[in-house]
Amino acid sequence: MGASDPVVERETQKKEEEGGGGGGGEEEVKDVEKGEVVVEEKVVDSNSNVNINNINDEQRGFSASMMQTLNPTNPLRIVINGGRRVTAPRIATPPPSQPSRQAPRIPTPPPSQPSRPRSISTSPPAPTPTPQQASRTTLNSKKYTNKISLFLFVLHMILAIGLVGFLVFKGIQGLILASESIKRKEKRVLKYLLPQVEAASLLSISLSFSWQKAVRVWPKFMVHFILWSSFFLSLSAGILLICFQKPATDGVGVCFIAFAIGNGLYACWVSQRIGFCCKVLIMSLQPVSKFSDLNQPTYWMLGTGFLWMSFWILAVIGALNFYFPPLIIIALVLSLAWTTEVMRNVVNLTVCRVISLYYILGMQSRTQFCFQRALTQNLGSACLGSLFVPTIEALRIVARGLNLLEGEDEFMFSCAHCCLRIMESIFRCGNGWAYVQIAAYGKGFVQASQDTWALFERQEMEPIVDSDITSSICFLTGVCSGCICVIVTAAWTAKVHQPFTATISLLTFIIGYLMTRIAMALPQACVSCYYVCYAENPDNRLFDSTIKDRLSLMKAGRDVVVPTPRVPHRFRET
């Protein structure tokens, strides 16, 4: 046996140790936005280390047995034994000038030692997941939320598609096979109603993107502009309809004027809240620039909405040639409202998922995967929220309005306080802030509403979120688009066929309002994420001191904002 053989064997052993150590630490990192959990394979790593140590010990024992044939004073044996004494990864070679001093101090292992393999009693226990891994597991929830409401919405869409298809068939049948009077009636409707409605749909899409872009670029200016432009536009639409001097247009015009008066009073009442609203809006829109494709769900929803409304208006025309046209048209309007509200909340959930993951984990997730999640796993919550949140918000506004009127009739206002208390309890179980936790953690709608409001109560943020006017700004933006569509189509229809003016005004207002609300879901979702994620972790470095300073002012009594009406203390449970 040559002197170079053990050296070659030792180098081979070193390469095997390096190769074995590098292969046991693999990590399986998967996309969070796809709904896949991030796992570190620590068990495999531990088992690999045990096997590698066992192999290394056997190889070292084999080298020791081969070394027994060498002379104890052989320098090669001294070098090998010195390498076994050193525990560091680098093998320390003693200087050649002192071979005789180190030889007596190096113990020689007995020959029987390599024949006894090391026994491993038990495998190491599975690692306990850290809080960060647990939170990521929660963020990657794959369960479907609110399955009953999802089933009802799918059933409703099947019935709505069937009804629209049947009514379109009836309309075509009336144009081809019906009597001359019905043919003239439907041709008149197609000629003087369909172009205005289609034009209103295209106009509302253009207005919706214009409003959203303007709010993102000039948020401070647009808050003031939307508050007062909604007042002037609704007042102008009402005056225009009254000028036609028809009973139907007069009734619709009075409704617009009454809304304009209430809108003006509201704009004066919330004037002191505008400054803080603008600060929050500016801060919450900052992450949007990091996601270039964040508007893609809005494009898809608006395109789908335009196609659905095109068939929907044909179904309205076909309903005129069927039994009970008013009831069928009302049912079609309610179906359209629920469908477009679900579309808006799909955009809302997508943006909430993207922005909340940015705040919670500091990661930039893909909008496409978040959009797919909103259309599948969280669609049931979007359907349930779309059905109840607008109703709850409207009743809550009415109850608060009644509590603003303090009078001498104690019984009347005790009933008003009782109604407000009931609405506050219902609001805890169903509110628009819940969409953030639905998108982030995959919770059900009711649980997410309760948990979100509990976060606000823990941080004492209820007065701040109650006084937020972002949802009102988005609502008034839809009103502005609807009023613009009314002014354009009413003037157009009065010129070509005045009897359709009131009907077309109502239809185009609904279309303009609903389409704009879909586009304005993006800024509203950003503001919701800002509040909810701050309440969850106020120490996050992505947040500044805007909310904290506001809370300090409110606690010190230096806040000049008019408080939101709440249940008086004497009517609360002690």
N, C-alpha and C positions, 0 to 999 in steps of 0.2 A: 504494500500500500504506500503510495507516494505521499509526500508532505503536503501536496496541494489539495488532496481530496477533502479533508475536513474543512478547509477554507471554502471550497466550492459548495460543500453541503451547508456551511453556515450562511453563505450569501443566498443560497436558494431558500433557506429557512427565513431569512430576513425579508425576501420578496414575498414569500407566502404570508408572513405576518402583516406586511403592508397591504397586500391585496385583500386578506381576510378582514382587516380592520376597516378598509374603505367600503366594503360591500354591505356592512350591517346597519348603516345609518340612513337608509333610504326613507324619505318622507313622501307621503302621498298628499299633495296639495291640490285641491280641486276648487273650482270656481264657486264662490259663495252665492253669487246671483243665480247660478244654475240650480241652487238648492242642494248642494253636495257638501258634506261635512269635511272640515279640515282635520286630518288625523295624523298624528305622529306615531310611527310604528316603533314604540319603545319596547314592547315585549319581544319583538323579533330582534331588536338590537341587543337586548340583554341575553337572549339565548345564543345569539351569534358570538357574543363576547365569551360566554362560558365555553362554547365549543372550541373557539380559537385558543383559549388558555389551555384547554385539555390537549389539543394537538401540539401546542408549543411545548408543553411539559413532556409529552412523549418523545418529541424530536430531540429535546435537550437530554432526556434520559438515554436515547439511542447514541447521541454523541458522546455521553459520558462512558457508556459501555465500550465503545470503540476506542476511547482514550486510554483504557486500562492497559492496552498492549504497548503503549509508549513508555519510554523511560521517564521517571518522575522529574529528572533534570532536563528533559527535552524542552527547548524553548517554545516549540509549537504547543505542547501540552500546557505550559505555563500561560501562554497567551490565551488559549481557549478557556482555561479555568478562570483566568482574570476576567474574561468577557462574561462568564456566568455570574461572577460576584457583583458586577455592576448592574444596577436596576434601571438605569436610564436607558432611553432608546438607543443612544449612541454607544457603541462598544468601546470601552476604554482599554487601550493597549498599553501595558506597562513599558517603561523605557528599557531598552535592551541592556543597559549598563547594570541593572539590578535584578537579574533573574533569580539569583540564589536567595535573596532576602524575601521575596514574595512566595516562593515555593512552599516553605514550611507552613505559612499562614493560610494556605488554600486547602480547605478540607476536600478530601476525595470521596465522592458518593459511593456507597456500597453497590456491588453489582446487582443485588436483588431489587434495588429501588425502582429501576425502570419496569420491572415485571409487575409491579402493583399499580394498576391504573387508578387515577383519582375518581372517586365516586361522587356523583351529584345526588344529593338527597331529594330535594324537591325543586320544582321550577319556580322562578321568581313570580310573585303575585302581579296581577294586572295593574298598571298604573292608574291612580285616581285622576279623573279629569279635572283640570284646573278651571277656575271660574271663567277664564277667557274661552276655553274650549266649550264649556257649557253654554255660554252666551252665543257662541257661533252655532252650536247645535240648535239652539232655539231660533236663531236667525235663519237656519236652513230648514225650517219646518216644511214638510211636504204634504201635510194633510189638507183636505178641502174644508173650507169654512162655510158655515151656514148652508148646509146641503139642501134643507127644505126650501129656503128662498131661491136657491139656484134651480131646483126642480120646478118651482112655480114660474120662474122667469122663462125657463126653456119652454115649458108648456104654453105660457103666454105668447112667446115668439112663434111657436108652431101655429097656434090659433090665429095670431095676427097675420102671419104670412098667408095662411089659407084664406082668411077673410079678405085681405088685400087682393090676392089673386082672383078670388071669386068676383069681387066688386069691379076689378079691371075688366074681367070677362063680361060682366053685365053691361059695363059702359060700352065696350066694343059691340056687344050684341044690340044695344040700343041704337048705335050709329048705323048698323047694317040692316037689322030685321024689324026694328020697331016702327011704329006709325010715324007719319010725317011730323006731327006735333012734337013727339019725343025727340025725333032726329033734329028738328030745329032748335029745341031747347038745349040738347047736349052740344050741338055745334056752337051755339052761342056761348055756352059755358067754356068750351075749349078755346074759343077765340078770344074771349074777354077776361077769363080768369086764369087759365094756365100760364100764359106768358108772364103775367105780373108775379105769380107765385114763384116760378122758376128764376125770374130776375131777382126777386127778394132773397132766394136761397144763395145765389152767387154773390149778391151784394153783402149779405150777412157774413159769408166766409171771408171776403176781403176786409170787411170791417173788423172781424174778430182778430185776424192776424195784425191788423194795424193797431188795434187797442193793446194787444199783448206786447208788441214790439215797443210801442210808446211807453208802456208801464215799465218795461225792463230798462229802457234807456233814460227816461226822465221820470223816475218814480215820484219825486216830490212835487213836481209840477202837475203830473197827471192825477194825483189824488184830489187836488183842488179843482182841476178841470172837470173831472168826472162828476164830482159832487154837484157842481153848478150847471154843467152842460145837460145833465139828466133833468134838472129842473126846467131849463129853458126849452129843451127839445120836447119833453112831454107836454108842456104848456102850449108850445107851437102846434103840436099834433092835435091837441084838443080843440084849439081855436080854429084850425083848418077844417076839421070835421064838422064843427058847428056851423061854419060858413056855408056848407052845402045845403043847409036848411031842409034836411030830411029827418024823419023821426028816428030812424036807425042810426044815422051818423050823429045826430044830436045826443043820443044816449051814450054812444061810445065816446064822443068828445067830452061829455061831462065827466065820465070816469077818468079820462086822461087829465083833465084840469084838477079834479080832486086829488089825484095822485101827485100832481105837480105841487100843489099847496103843501101836502104832507112832506114831500121831498124837500121843499125849501125850508120848512121848520126843522127837519132833521139835520140839514146841512148847517143851520145856525146852532143847533144844540151840540153837535159834535165838533165844532170848530176848534175847541181847546184840546181835542184828542189827536188832531191831524199831525202835529209835530212828532209825537212819539210813534204814531203809525208809520210815518215816512221813514223814521230811523230804522224801525224793525224791517220795513219792506226793503230798504237799501241793503241792510245786512243779510237778510235772508236770500236775496237774489244774487249775492256774490258767487256761490258755488255753481250757478247755472253756466257760467262761461267755461267751466272745466269739462262740460259734457256737450260736445258739439251736436250729438244726435238726440238730445233730450226732447226736441219738438216732434220727432217722428211719430209717436203715438197720437199726437194731436192731428197730424196730417191724415193718418189712417182713419181716425174717428170722424173727422170732418168730411172726408171723401165718402165714407160709408153712410154718414148722415145725409149727405146730399143725394146719394142714390136712393136711400130709403124714402126720403121726402118726395122725390120725384114719383115713385110708385104710389106713395101715400096720397098725393094730391089727385092722382088718377083714380084711386079708390074713392076719394070724396066725390069726385064727379060721377063715378058709377053708383054711389049710394043714392044719388038723386033719382035713379031709375029702379029703386028697390023699395021694400016696405019700411016704414018708419025712418025716413032719412034723418030727422034730427037726432034720434037716439043713436043711430049708427055713427053719425059724425062725431057726437060726444064721445062715444067709445073709442073711435079712432084717435081723437085728440088726446084722451087719457093714455092710450097705448103709446102714442108718440112721445108724450111727456116722460113716461117711465123709461122708455127705450133710450132717449137722448140723455136722461139723467144718469142712466147706467153707463153710457159712453163717457160722460164727463167724469164719473167716478173711476172708470178704468184708467183714464189719463191721470186722475188724482192719485190713485194707488201706485201707478208706475213712477211718477215723479217722487212720491213719498218714499218709495223703496230706494231709489237712486240716492236721494239727498240724505235720508236717514242713515244709510250705510256709510255715506261719506262722513257724517257727524259721529257715528258710533265707532266705526273701525278705521276711519281715515282712508278708505279705499275708494277707488273710482270703478264702480261696477258698470256692466254693459246694460244699456237701456233696452236692448232687444230681449234679453233674458228676463228683465223685470217686467217688460210688457207681456211676455208669454205667461209669467206667473200671475199677473193681474187678470189675464183672460181665462185662466184655468183654476188655480187653487184659491184665489181670493175673489172670484167672480160672485160667489154667493153672498159675501159680505157687501160687495158693491150693490147687488140687487136689493138686499134688505135695507141698507142705508139710503139708497135712492128712493125707497118707498116711504120711509118714516122720517128721515131727518128734515126734509122740507116742511112736512106737516108739524113736527114738533117745534121747529124754529118759528113757524108762523103763529102757532098758538102761544108760544112763549112771548113773542113780541106783543100780541094782543093783551096778555096778562100783565106784562110790564107797563103797557100804555094805560091800562085801567088803574094801576097802582100809582101812576103819576098824578092822578086826579084825587086829591085829598079833600074831603068834604065833611059835612056834619052828620050824614047818614052813616052811623056806625055799622049797621047791619049790612048795608050795601058794600062797604069797603072791607068789611070782614070777609064777605064772600069773595071779593076780589083778591084779598091776601091769601085766602084758602086756595083759590085757583092757581095763583102764582106758586104757592108751595107745592101743589100737585105737579105743576109743570116743571119745577126745579127738580123734583124727584125723578120724573120721567126723563128729564134731560141728562141726568147722571147715567142712565142706562142706554141712552142713544143720542150721540152728538157727533158733529162733524170732525172733532179732534181725534176720533177713534181711528181714522184711516191711517194715521202714522204707524200705530202699533199693529194694525192689521197687515200693513205692507211689510213692516220690519220683522215682526215675530210670528205672523200667521195666526193671530188670535181671532176668535169670533167677534162679531160686531158688538154684542152686549158686554162681553168681558173686556174688550179693548176700550169701550167707552168708560166703564167703571174704573179700570186701571189707570187710564189717562187722567180722569178727574181726580183720582186719589193722588197722583203725582202732583197735580196743581195744588191740591190742598196741603200736601206735605211741604211744598215750597212756598205756600201762602201766595200763590199766583192767581187765585180766582178773580180778584178785582181787575187784574191786568188783562186776562183773557176775556173777561166779560165786556171790558171796554174796548176791545179790539174791533176795528171797523173794516178790516180787510175783506171779510165776506160781504159786507154791505157795499164796498167799492166794486167788487166783482159783480154783485147783483145789479147795481146801478149801471155798470158798463153794458150788461145785457139789455137793460131798459133803454139806454142810449141807442144801441143798434136797432132795437125794435121800433123805436120812435122814428129813426131815420128811414127805415123801410116803410113805415106807415105814411110818412110825408111823401115819399117818392111814389109809392103805388097808389095812394089815394088820389093824388093829383093826376096821375096817369089814367086811373080808372074813371074818374069824374069827367075826363075829356072824351073817352071812347064809349063808356057804358056806365052811367052814374048809378043805376040800381044795385050794382055789385060793390059799391064803395065800402059800405060798412063790413060786409063779409070779408072782402079782401084785406081790409085794414086789420081785422082781428087775426086772420091767418098769417099775414106777413109779420105782424108784431110777435106772434108766438114763434115763428121760424127764426126771425132775427135774434130774439132773446135766447132761444135754446142753442143756436149755433155759436153765439158769442160766449155763452157760459162754458162750452166745451173748451174753447181756446184759453179762457181765463182760469181754467183749473190749474195751470202751471204756477202762476204767482201765488195763488191761494194755498197750494200744496207746499210751496217753499216756506211760507210764513208758518203754516201748521207744524212743519218739521222743526223750524227754529224754536218755537215755544215748547213743543213736547220734548225734543232732545235736550233742551236746556233744563227742563224740569227733571229729566232723568239723570243728568250729570252736569250740574252747574259749573264744575271745575274744569270742564273741557276747554282746552286752549284755543279751540276754534270760535269760542264765544267771547265777546267783549263784555264790558260792564253796563251795557244799556239797560237790561232788565234789572240787574242788581241795583243800579242807581235809582231806577224808578220805584222799586220796592222800598228803598231807604226813604225816598221822599214821601211815599204814601204812609209809611209807618211813623214818620216824623210829623205828619199833618201839614206838610208844605205843598201838597199836590192840589192844584187848582182845578182839576178835571171834575166835571159834574159826574157824580157817581151813578152807576147803573142801578135802576130800581131792583131791590131785592126784598125778601120777606122780612118785615120788621121783627125785632127781637121778641116782642111780646106775643107773637104768634108762633114762635119756634118752640120746639120741645126743649125742656131744661134737663 
